[in-house]
Amino acid sequence: MYKMLTGKEDMDPMCLFQFASRDLNLHGCHLKLYKQQCRLNVRKYYFSQRIISPWNSLTNHVVTAPSVNSFKKRLDDDMAEMDN
């Protein structure tokens, strides 16, 4: 997900996702995603729908990491901090 949204994968994230507008109060990060309501269960369980809530719950510090390894380290640190 990180690689898709930060341009490190050769794909257009707009094909799968819609970025949330700033007025939704999503911690001010420009990489937060808008989750559309799904009418069918089939759509609800697609990767592009399931990943949005966990992604949006990440802190700005994690999401704005400069590299994949930095993202992984920050994510691990935040998860360890949550466990304490």
FENWOMO-V463542 format. One record per backbone hydrogen bond with DSSP energy under -1.0 kcal/mol. NH is the residue of the N-H (numbers start at 1). CO is the residue of the C=O. Records with the same first field share a line. If there is no record, write none. Layout:
BEGIN
NH: CO / CO
END
This chain:
BEGIN
5: 1
6: 2
8: 3
9: 3
11: 9
15: 12
16: 13
17: 13
20: 32
24: 21
25: 22
29: 26
32: 29
34: 18
44: 40
45: 41
46: 43
49: 46
50: 46
51: 47
55: 51
56: 52
57: 53
58: 55
63: 59
64: 60
65: 62
71: 67
72: 68
73: 69
74: 70
75: 71
76: 72
77: 73
78: 74
79: 75
80: 76
81: 77
82: 78
83: 79
END
